Amino acid sequence: MLRIPSNLPLTTTPASKLPSTPKNDRLQHLQHFQPWTGAPTDLPIYMKIKGKYTTDHVPAEGPG
């Protein structure tokens, strides 16, 4: 289970704001994430596998 330290700020502070403009091609403004409710989400997880690993190595019935 992921534990978030309680001493981390949960709000945006002036020190954490980045100066950028809508025309900036290097920085992009992102929307804040919704607060986590503690419930699992259906987010995909992407992993980089080292070595030889192709679809030939994955059984048709799935993992495990």
mmCIF file of the N, C-alpha and C atoms, coordinates in Angstrom:
data_MODEL
# 
_entry.id   MODEL 
# 
loop_
_atom_site.group_PDB 
_atom_site.id 
_atom_site.type_symbol 
_atom_site.label_atom_id 
_atom_site.label_alt_id 
_atom_site.label_comp_id 
_atom_site.label_asym_id 
_atom_site.label_entity_id 
_atom_site.label_seq_id 
_atom_site.pdbx_PDB_ins_code 
_atom_site.Cartn_x 
_atom_site.Cartn_y 
_atom_site.Cartn_z 
_atom_site.occupancy 
_atom_site.B_iso_or_equiv 
_atom_site.pdbx_formal_charge 
_atom_site.auth_seq_id 
_atom_site.auth_comp_id 
_atom_site.auth_asym_id 
_atom_site.auth_atom_id 
_atom_site.pdbx_PDB_model_num 
ATOM 1   N N  . MET A 1 1  ? 0.843   -1.174  0.000   1.00 0.00 ? 1  MET A N  1 
ATOM 2   C CA . MET A 1 1  ? 0.000   0.000   0.000   1.00 0.00 ? 1  MET A CA 1 
ATOM 3   C C  . MET A 1 1  ? 0.888   1.238   0.000   1.00 0.00 ? 1  MET A C  1 
ATOM 4   N N  . LEU A 1 2  ? 0.545   2.202   -0.807  1.00 0.00 ? 2  LEU A N  1 
ATOM 5   C CA . LEU A 1 2  ? 1.294   3.448   -0.910  1.00 0.00 ? 2  LEU A CA 1 
ATOM 6   C C  . LEU A 1 2  ? 0.977   4.343   0.271   1.00 0.00 ? 2  LEU A C  1 
ATOM 7   N N  . ARG A 1 3  ? 2.008   4.789   0.951   1.00 0.00 ? 3  ARG A N  1 
ATOM 8   C CA . ARG A 1 3  ? 1.828   5.699   2.085   1.00 0.00 ? 3  ARG A CA 1 
ATOM 9   C C  . ARG A 1 3  ? 2.427   7.049   1.708   1.00 0.00 ? 3  ARG A C  1 
ATOM 10  N N  . ILE A 1 4  ? 1.661   8.109   1.891   1.00 0.00 ? 4  ILE A N  1 
ATOM 11  C CA . ILE A 1 4  ? 2.123   9.462   1.610   1.00 0.00 ? 4  ILE A CA 1 
ATOM 12  C C  . ILE A 1 4  ? 2.479   10.117  2.928   1.00 0.00 ? 4  ILE A C  1 
ATOM 13  N N  . PRO A 1 5  ? 3.709   10.643  3.044   1.00 0.00 ? 5  PRO A N  1 
ATOM 14  C CA . PRO A 1 5  ? 4.087   11.298  4.299   1.00 0.00 ? 5  PRO A CA 1 
ATOM 15  C C  . PRO A 1 5  ? 3.129   12.436  4.631   1.00 0.00 ? 5  PRO A C  1 
ATOM 16  N N  . SER A 1 6  ? 2.760   12.545  5.891   1.00 0.00 ? 6  SER A N  1 
ATOM 17  C CA . SER A 1 6  ? 1.777   13.548  6.295   1.00 0.00 ? 6  SER A CA 1 
ATOM 18  C C  . SER A 1 6  ? 2.347   14.956  6.317   1.00 0.00 ? 6  SER A C  1 
ATOM 19  N N  . ASN A 1 7  ? 3.668   15.098  6.228   1.00 0.00 ? 7  ASN A N  1 
ATOM 20  C CA . ASN A 1 7  ? 4.252   16.434  6.276   1.00 0.00 ? 7  ASN A CA 1 
ATOM 21  C C  . ASN A 1 7  ? 4.344   17.093  4.900   1.00 0.00 ? 7  ASN A C  1 
ATOM 22  N N  . LEU A 1 8  ? 3.872   16.441  3.848   1.00 0.00 ? 8  LEU A N  1 
ATOM 23  C CA . LEU A 1 8  ? 3.904   17.040  2.518   1.00 0.00 ? 8  LEU A CA 1 
ATOM 24  C C  . LEU A 1 8  ? 2.757   18.031  2.363   1.00 0.00 ? 8  LEU A C  1 
ATOM 25  N N  . PRO A 1 9  ? 3.001   19.171  1.689   1.00 0.00 ? 9  PRO A N  1 
ATOM 26  C CA . PRO A 1 9  ? 1.903   20.122  1.477   1.00 0.00 ? 9  PRO A CA 1 
ATOM 27  C C  . PRO A 1 9  ? 0.888   19.544  0.491   1.00 0.00 ? 9  PRO A C  1 
ATOM 28  N N  . LEU A 1 10 ? -0.374  19.736  0.774   1.00 0.00 ? 10 LEU A N  1 
ATOM 29  C CA . LEU A 1 10 ? -1.429  19.213  -0.090  1.00 0.00 ? 10 LEU A CA 1 
ATOM 30  C C  . LEU A 1 10 ? -2.025  20.285  -0.986  1.00 0.00 ? 10 LEU A C  1 
ATOM 31  N N  . THR A 1 11 ? -1.552  21.509  -0.882  1.00 0.00 ? 11 THR A N  1 
ATOM 32  C CA . THR A 1 11 ? -2.059  22.593  -1.713  1.00 0.00 ? 11 THR A CA 1 
ATOM 33  C C  . THR A 1 11 ? -0.903  23.242  -2.454  1.00 0.00 ? 11 THR A C  1 
ATOM 34  N N  . THR A 1 12 ? -1.231  23.965  -3.499  1.00 0.00 ? 12 THR A N  1 
ATOM 35  C CA . THR A 1 12 ? -0.224  24.680  -4.260  1.00 0.00 ? 12 THR A CA 1 
ATOM 36  C C  . THR A 1 12 ? 0.190   25.923  -3.489  1.00 0.00 ? 12 THR A C  1 
ATOM 37  N N  . THR A 1 13 ? 1.463   26.106  -3.370  1.00 0.00 ? 13 THR A N  1 
ATOM 38  C CA . THR A 1 13 ? 1.983   27.286  -2.686  1.00 0.00 ? 13 THR A CA 1 
ATOM 39  C C  . THR A 1 13 ? 2.628   28.201  -3.713  1.00 0.00 ? 13 THR A C  1 
ATOM 40  N N  . PRO A 1 14 ? 2.765   29.488  -3.421  1.00 0.00 ? 14 PRO A N  1 
ATOM 41  C CA . PRO A 1 14 ? 3.391   30.392  -4.390  1.00 0.00 ? 14 PRO A CA 1 
ATOM 42  C C  . PRO A 1 14 ? 4.782   29.934  -4.810  1.00 0.00 ? 14 PRO A C  1 
ATOM 43  N N  . ALA A 1 15 ? 5.506   29.270  -3.932  1.00 0.00 ? 15 ALA A N  1 
ATOM 44  C CA . ALA A 1 15 ? 6.855   28.819  -4.275  1.00 0.00 ? 15 ALA A CA 1 
ATOM 45  C C  . ALA A 1 15 ? 6.838   27.690  -5.298  1.00 0.00 ? 15 ALA A C  1 
ATOM 46  N N  . SER A 1 16 ? 5.711   26.989  -5.456  1.00 0.00 ? 16 SER A N  1 
ATOM 47  C CA . SER A 1 16 ? 5.666   25.865  -6.384  1.00 0.00 ? 16 SER A CA 1 
ATOM 48  C C  . SER A 1 16 ? 5.051   26.231  -7.734  1.00 0.00 ? 16 SER A C  1 
ATOM 49  N N  . LYS A 1 17 ? 4.719   27.476  -7.950  1.00 0.00 ? 17 LYS A N  1 
ATOM 50  C CA . LYS A 1 17 ? 4.139   27.885  -9.232  1.00 0.00 ? 17 LYS A CA 1 
ATOM 51  C C  . LYS A 1 17 ? 5.251   28.170  -10.237 1.00 0.00 ? 17 LYS A C  1 
ATOM 52  N N  . LEU A 1 18 ? 5.038   27.762  -11.472 1.00 0.00 ? 18 LEU A N  1 
ATOM 53  C CA . LEU A 1 18 ? 6.003   28.004  -12.532 1.00 0.00 ? 18 LEU A CA 1 
ATOM 54  C C  . LEU A 1 18 ? 5.485   29.093  -13.450 1.00 0.00 ? 18 LEU A C  1 
ATOM 55  N N  . PRO A 1 19 ? 6.340   30.039  -13.785 1.00 0.00 ? 19 PRO A N  1 
ATOM 56  C CA . PRO A 1 19 ? 5.892   31.061  -14.729 1.00 0.00 ? 19 PRO A CA 1 
ATOM 57  C C  . PRO A 1 19 ? 5.843   30.474  -16.141 1.00 0.00 ? 19 PRO A C  1 
ATOM 58  N N  . SER A 1 20 ? 4.700   30.526  -16.774 1.00 0.00 ? 20 SER A N  1 
ATOM 59  C CA . SER A 1 20 ? 4.582   30.071  -18.156 1.00 0.00 ? 20 SER A CA 1 
ATOM 60  C C  . SER A 1 20 ? 3.399   30.776  -18.794 1.00 0.00 ? 20 SER A C  1 
ATOM 61  N N  . THR A 1 21 ? 3.373   30.731  -20.081 1.00 0.00 ? 21 THR A N  1 
ATOM 62  C CA . THR A 1 21 ? 2.295   31.354  -20.831 1.00 0.00 ? 21 THR A CA 1 
ATOM 63  C C  . THR A 1 21 ? 1.604   30.277  -21.666 1.00 0.00 ? 21 THR A C  1 
ATOM 64  N N  . PRO A 1 22 ? 0.384   30.521  -22.120 1.00 0.00 ? 22 PRO A N  1 
ATOM 65  C CA . PRO A 1 22 ? -0.289  29.524  -22.962 1.00 0.00 ? 22 PRO A CA 1 
ATOM 66  C C  . PRO A 1 22 ? 0.476   29.213  -24.247 1.00 0.00 ? 22 PRO A C  1 
ATOM 67  N N  . LYS A 1 23 ? 1.313   30.136  -24.706 1.00 0.00 ? 23 LYS A N  1 
ATOM 68  C CA . LYS A 1 23 ? 2.064   29.914  -25.944 1.00 0.00 ? 23 LYS A CA 1 
ATOM 69  C C  . LYS A 1 23 ? 3.393   29.205  -25.700 1.00 0.00 ? 23 LYS A C  1 
ATOM 70  N N  . ASN A 1 24 ? 3.700   28.885  -24.467 1.00 0.00 ? 24 ASN A N  1 
ATOM 71  C CA . ASN A 1 24 ? 4.951   28.231  -24.135 1.00 0.00 ? 24 ASN A CA 1 
ATOM 72  C C  . ASN A 1 24 ? 4.973   26.838  -24.757 1.00 0.00 ? 24 ASN A C  1 
ATOM 73  N N  . ASP A 1 25 ? 6.037   26.512  -25.506 1.00 0.00 ? 25 ASP A N  1 
ATOM 74  C CA . ASP A 1 25 ? 6.110   25.201  -26.141 1.00 0.00 ? 25 ASP A CA 1 
ATOM 75  C C  . ASP A 1 25 ? 6.945   24.211  -25.330 1.00 0.00 ? 25 ASP A C  1 
ATOM 76  N N  . ARG A 1 26 ? 7.441   24.612  -24.162 1.00 0.00 ? 26 ARG A N  1 
ATOM 77  C CA . ARG A 1 26 ? 8.244   23.713  -23.336 1.00 0.00 ? 26 ARG A CA 1 
ATOM 78  C C  . ARG A 1 26 ? 7.523   23.265  -22.072 1.00 0.00 ? 26 ARG A C  1 
ATOM 79  N N  . LEU A 1 27 ? 6.620   24.072  -21.556 1.00 0.00 ? 27 LEU A N  1 
ATOM 80  C CA . LEU A 1 27 ? 5.876   23.724  -20.346 1.00 0.00 ? 27 LEU A CA 1 
ATOM 81  C C  . LEU A 1 27 ? 4.392   23.666  -20.665 1.00 0.00 ? 27 LEU A C  1 
ATOM 82  N N  . GLN A 1 28 ? 3.712   22.747  -20.069 1.00 0.00 ? 28 GLN A N  1 
ATOM 83  C CA . GLN A 1 28 ? 2.277   22.602  -20.289 1.00 0.00 ? 28 GLN A CA 1 
ATOM 84  C C  . GLN A 1 28 ? 1.567   22.659  -18.944 1.00 0.00 ? 28 GLN A C  1 
ATOM 85  N N  . HIS A 1 29 ? 0.510   23.456  -18.877 1.00 0.00 ? 29 HIS A N  1 
ATOM 86  C CA . HIS A 1 29 ? -0.287  23.513  -17.654 1.00 0.00 ? 29 HIS A CA 1 
ATOM 87  C C  . HIS A 1 29 ? -1.139  22.251  -17.572 1.00 0.00 ? 29 HIS A C  1 
ATOM 88  N N  . LEU A 1 30 ? -1.073  21.573  -16.457 1.00 0.00 ? 30 LEU A N  1 
ATOM 89  C CA . LEU A 1 30 ? -1.862  20.365  -16.244 1.00 0.00 ? 30 LEU A CA 1 
ATOM 90  C C  . LEU A 1 30 ? -2.916  20.625  -15.184 1.00 0.00 ? 30 LEU A C  1 
ATOM 91  N N  . GLN A 1 31 ? -4.029  19.943  -15.323 1.00 0.00 ? 31 GLN A N  1 
ATOM 92  C CA . GLN A 1 31 ? -5.083  20.050  -14.324 1.00 0.00 ? 31 GLN A CA 1 
ATOM 93  C C  . GLN A 1 31 ? -4.657  19.276  -13.079 1.00 0.00 ? 31 GLN A C  1 
ATOM 94  N N  . HIS A 1 32 ? -5.102  19.732  -11.922 1.00 0.00 ? 32 HIS A N  1 
ATOM 95  C CA . HIS A 1 32 ? -4.813  19.018  -10.688 1.00 0.00 ? 32 HIS A CA 1 
ATOM 96  C C  . HIS A 1 32 ? -5.550  17.686  -10.690 1.00 0.00 ? 32 HIS A C  1 
ATOM 97  N N  . PHE A 1 33 ? -4.941  16.673  -10.101 1.00 0.00 ? 33 PHE A N  1 
ATOM 98  C CA . PHE A 1 33 ? -5.606  15.389  -9.943  1.00 0.00 ? 33 PHE A CA 1 
ATOM 99  C C  . PHE A 1 33 ? -6.703  15.512  -8.899  1.00 0.00 ? 33 PHE A C  1 
ATOM 100 N N  . GLN A 1 34 ? -7.745  14.717  -9.061  1.00 0.00 ? 34 GLN A N  1 
ATOM 101 C CA . GLN A 1 34 ? -8.783  14.648  -8.044  1.00 0.00 ? 34 GLN A CA 1 
ATOM 102 C C  . GLN A 1 34 ? -8.188  13.984  -6.803  1.00 0.00 ? 34 GLN A C  1 
ATOM 103 N N  . PRO A 1 35 ? -8.613  14.391  -5.622  1.00 0.00 ? 35 PRO A N  1 
ATOM 104 C CA . PRO A 1 35 ? -8.097  13.737  -4.405  1.00 0.00 ? 35 PRO A CA 1 
ATOM 105 C C  . PRO A 1 35 ? -8.386  12.241  -4.439  1.00 0.00 ? 35 PRO A C  1 
ATOM 106 N N  . TRP A 1 36 ? -7.417  11.457  -3.974  1.00 0.00 ? 36 TRP A N  1 
ATOM 107 C CA . TRP A 1 36 ? -7.565  10.013  -3.976  1.00 0.00 ? 36 TRP A CA 1 
ATOM 108 C C  . TRP A 1 36 ? -8.501  9.600   -2.860  1.00 0.00 ? 36 TRP A C  1 
ATOM 109 N N  . THR A 1 37 ? -9.471  8.763   -3.173  1.00 0.00 ? 37 THR A N  1 
ATOM 110 C CA . THR A 1 37 ? -10.463 8.321   -2.194  1.00 0.00 ? 37 THR A CA 1 
ATOM 111 C C  . THR A 1 37 ? -10.019 7.071   -1.450  1.00 0.00 ? 37 THR A C  1 
ATOM 112 N N  . GLY A 1 38 ? -8.923  6.482   -1.877  1.00 0.00 ? 38 GLY A N  1 
ATOM 113 C CA . GLY A 1 38 ? -8.458  5.245   -1.259  1.00 0.00 ? 38 GLY A CA 1 
ATOM 114 C C  . GLY A 1 38 ? -8.956  4.015   -1.990  1.00 0.00 ? 38 GLY A C  1 
ATOM 115 N N  . ALA A 1 39 ? -9.876  4.206   -2.930  1.00 0.00 ? 39 ALA A N  1 
ATOM 116 C CA . ALA A 1 39 ? -10.413 3.088   -3.706  1.00 0.00 ? 39 ALA A CA 1 
ATOM 117 C C  . ALA A 1 39 ? -9.486  2.790   -4.882  1.00 0.00 ? 39 ALA A C  1 
ATOM 118 N N  . PRO A 1 40 ? -9.390  1.522   -5.288  1.00 0.00 ? 40 PRO A N  1 
ATOM 119 C CA . PRO A 1 40 ? -8.563  1.188   -6.446  1.00 0.00 ? 40 PRO A CA 1 
ATOM 120 C C  . PRO A 1 40 ? -9.109  1.834   -7.717  1.00 0.00 ? 40 PRO A C  1 
ATOM 121 N N  . THR A 1 41 ? -8.241  2.110   -8.645  1.00 0.00 ? 41 THR A N  1 
ATOM 122 C CA . THR A 1 41 ? -8.639  2.684   -9.931  1.00 0.00 ? 41 THR A CA 1 
ATOM 123 C C  . THR A 1 41 ? -8.238  1.734   -11.049 1.00 0.00 ? 41 THR A C  1 
ATOM 124 N N  . ASP A 1 42 ? -8.828  1.907   -12.196 1.00 0.00 ? 42 ASP A N  1 
ATOM 125 C CA . ASP A 1 42 ? -8.518  1.074   -13.357 1.00 0.00 ? 42 ASP A CA 1 
ATOM 126 C C  . ASP A 1 42 ? -7.539  1.798   -14.267 1.00 0.00 ? 42 ASP A C  1 
ATOM 127 N N  . LEU A 1 43 ? -6.367  2.111   -13.747 1.00 0.00 ? 43 LEU A N  1 
ATOM 128 C CA . LEU A 1 43 ? -5.353  2.786   -14.538 1.00 0.00 ? 43 LEU A CA 1 
ATOM 129 C C  . LEU A 1 43 ? -4.392  1.759   -15.116 1.00 0.00 ? 43 LEU A C  1 
ATOM 130 N N  . PRO A 1 44 ? -4.030  1.913   -16.396 1.00 0.00 ? 44 PRO A N  1 
ATOM 131 C CA . PRO A 1 44 ? -3.050  0.987   -16.958 1.00 0.00 ? 44 PRO A CA 1 
ATOM 132 C C  . PRO A 1 44 ? -1.666  1.258   -16.366 1.00 0.00 ? 44 PRO A C  1 
ATOM 133 N N  . ILE A 1 45 ? -0.879  0.221   -16.256 1.00 0.00 ? 45 ILE A N  1 
ATOM 134 C CA . ILE A 1 45 ? 0.494   0.342   -15.779 1.00 0.00 ? 45 ILE A CA 1 
ATOM 135 C C  . ILE A 1 45 ? 1.403   -0.091  -16.918 1.00 0.00 ? 45 ILE A C  1 
ATOM 136 N N  . TYR A 1 46 ? 2.304   0.788   -17.303 1.00 0.00 ? 46 TYR A N  1 
ATOM 137 C CA . TYR A 1 46 ? 3.248   0.490   -18.364 1.00 0.00 ? 46 TYR A CA 1 
ATOM 138 C C  . TYR A 1 46 ? 4.598   0.184   -17.741 1.00 0.00 ? 46 TYR A C  1 
ATOM 139 N N  . MET A 1 47 ? 5.222   -0.902  -18.201 1.00 0.00 ? 47 MET A N  1 
ATOM 140 C CA . MET A 1 47 ? 6.514   -1.294  -17.670 1.00 0.00 ? 47 MET A CA 1 
ATOM 141 C C  . MET A 1 47 ? 7.493   -1.487  -18.811 1.00 0.00 ? 47 MET A C  1 
ATOM 142 N N  . LYS A 1 48 ? 8.740   -1.192  -18.538 1.00 0.00 ? 48 LYS A N  1 
ATOM 143 C CA . LYS A 1 48 ? 9.798   -1.460  -19.493 1.00 0.00 ? 48 LYS A CA 1 
ATOM 144 C C  . LYS A 1 48 ? 10.469  -2.756  -19.057 1.00 0.00 ? 48 LYS A C  1 
ATOM 145 N N  . ILE A 1 49 ? 10.471  -3.732  -19.940 1.00 0.00 ? 49 ILE A N  1 
ATOM 146 C CA . ILE A 1 49 ? 11.025  -5.041  -19.639 1.00 0.00 ? 49 ILE A CA 1 
ATOM 147 C C  . ILE A 1 49 ? 12.393  -5.153  -20.289 1.00 0.00 ? 49 ILE A C  1 
ATOM 148 N N  . LYS A 1 50 ? 13.379  -5.575  -19.507 1.00 0.00 ? 50 LYS A N  1 
ATOM 149 C CA . LYS A 1 50 ? 14.716  -5.797  -20.067 1.00 0.00 ? 50 LYS A CA 1 
ATOM 150 C C  . LYS A 1 50 ? 14.812  -7.234  -20.562 1.00 0.00 ? 50 LYS A C  1 
ATOM 151 N N  . GLY A 1 51 ? 15.559  -7.395  -21.620 1.00 0.00 ? 51 GLY A N  1 
ATOM 152 C CA . GLY A 1 51 ? 15.767  -8.730  -22.155 1.00 0.00 ? 51 GLY A CA 1 
ATOM 153 C C  . GLY A 1 51 ? 14.742  -9.071  -23.221 1.00 0.00 ? 51 GLY A C  1 
ATOM 154 N N  . LYS A 1 52 ? 14.696  -10.350 -23.572 1.00 0.00 ? 52 LYS A N  1 
ATOM 155 C CA . LYS A 1 52 ? 13.805  -10.815 -24.627 1.00 0.00 ? 52 LYS A CA 1 
ATOM 156 C C  . LYS A 1 52 ? 12.432  -11.098 -24.030 1.00 0.00 ? 52 LYS A C  1 
ATOM 157 N N  . TYR A 1 53 ? 11.439  -10.331 -24.420 1.00 0.00 ? 53 TYR A N  1 
ATOM 158 C CA . TYR A 1 53 ? 10.077  -10.534 -23.923 1.00 0.00 ? 53 TYR A CA 1 
ATOM 159 C C  . TYR A 1 53 ? 9.119   -10.050 -24.998 1.00 0.00 ? 53 TYR A C  1 
ATOM 160 N N  . THR A 1 54 ? 8.488   -10.972 -25.678 1.00 0.00 ? 54 THR A N  1 
ATOM 161 C CA . THR A 1 54 ? 7.547   -10.626 -26.742 1.00 0.00 ? 54 THR A CA 1 
ATOM 162 C C  . THR A 1 54 ? 6.208   -11.295 -26.446 1.00 0.00 ? 54 THR A C  1 
ATOM 163 N N  . THR A 1 55 ? 5.262   -11.115 -27.340 1.00 0.00 ? 55 THR A N  1 
ATOM 164 C CA . THR A 1 55 ? 3.954   -11.743 -27.154 1.00 0.00 ? 55 THR A CA 1 
ATOM 165 C C  . THR A 1 55 ? 4.062   -13.267 -27.191 1.00 0.00 ? 55 THR A C  1 
ATOM 166 N N  . ASP A 1 56 ? 5.145   -13.800 -27.759 1.00 0.00 ? 56 ASP A N  1 
ATOM 167 C CA . ASP A 1 56 ? 5.351   -15.250 -27.766 1.00 0.00 ? 56 ASP A CA 1 
ATOM 168 C C  . ASP A 1 56 ? 5.591   -15.780 -26.355 1.00 0.00 ? 56 ASP A C  1 
ATOM 169 N N  . HIS A 1 57 ? 6.029   -14.913 -25.445 1.00 0.00 ? 57 HIS A N  1 
ATOM 170 C CA . HIS A 1 57 ? 6.329   -15.320 -24.074 1.00 0.00 ? 57 HIS A CA 1 
ATOM 171 C C  . HIS A 1 57 ? 5.130   -15.178 -23.139 1.00 0.00 ? 57 HIS A C  1 
ATOM 172 N N  . VAL A 1 58 ? 4.016   -14.629 -23.623 1.00 0.00 ? 58 VAL A N  1 
ATOM 173 C CA . VAL A 1 58 ? 2.833   -14.419 -22.790 1.00 0.00 ? 58 VAL A CA 1 
ATOM 174 C C  . VAL A 1 58 ? 1.809   -15.502 -23.120 1.00 0.00 ? 58 VAL A C  1 
ATOM 175 N N  . PRO A 1 59 ? 1.359   -16.284 -22.129 1.00 0.00 ? 59 PRO A N  1 
ATOM 176 C CA . PRO A 1 59 ? 0.363   -17.316 -22.428 1.00 0.00 ? 59 PRO A CA 1 
ATOM 177 C C  . PRO A 1 59 ? -0.973  -16.705 -22.844 1.00 0.00 ? 59 PRO A C  1 
ATOM 178 N N  . ALA A 1 60 ? -1.690  -17.387 -23.718 1.00 0.00 ? 60 ALA A N  1 
ATOM 179 C CA . ALA A 1 60 ? -2.962  -16.880 -24.233 1.00 0.00 ? 60 ALA A CA 1 
ATOM 180 C C  . ALA A 1 60 ? -4.005  -16.747 -23.138 1.00 0.00 ? 60 ALA A C  1 
ATOM 181 N N  . GLU A 1 61 ? -3.927  -17.581 -22.110 1.00 0.00 ? 61 GLU A N  1 
ATOM 182 C CA . GLU A 1 61 ? -4.919  -17.513 -21.031 1.00 0.00 ? 61 GLU A CA 1 
ATOM 183 C C  . GLU A 1 61 ? -4.612  -16.418 -20.024 1.00 0.00 ? 61 GLU A C  1 
ATOM 184 N N  . GLY A 1 62 ? -3.537  -15.702 -20.216 1.00 0.00 ? 62 GLY A N  1 
ATOM 185 C CA . GLY A 1 62 ? -3.205  -14.593 -19.325 1.00 0.00 ? 62 GLY A CA 1 
ATOM 186 C C  . GLY A 1 62 ? -2.148  -14.979 -18.306 1.00 0.00 ? 62 GLY A C  1 
ATOM 187 N N  . PRO A 1 63 ? -1.768  -14.016 -17.496 1.00 0.00 ? 63 PRO A N  1 
ATOM 188 C CA . PRO A 1 63 ? -0.715  -14.281 -16.515 1.00 0.00 ? 63 PRO A CA 1 
ATOM 189 C C  . PRO A 1 63 ? -1.198  -15.208 -15.400 1.00 0.00 ? 63 PRO A C  1 
ATOM 190 N N  . GLY A 1 64 ? -0.245  -15.908 -14.831 1.00 0.00 ? 64 GLY A N  1 
ATOM 191 C CA . GLY A 1 64 ? -0.489  -16.716 -13.638 1.00 0.00 ? 64 GLY A CA 1 
ATOM 192 C C  . GLY A 1 64 ? -1.239  -17.929 -13.910 1.00 0.00 ? 64 GLY A C  1 
# 
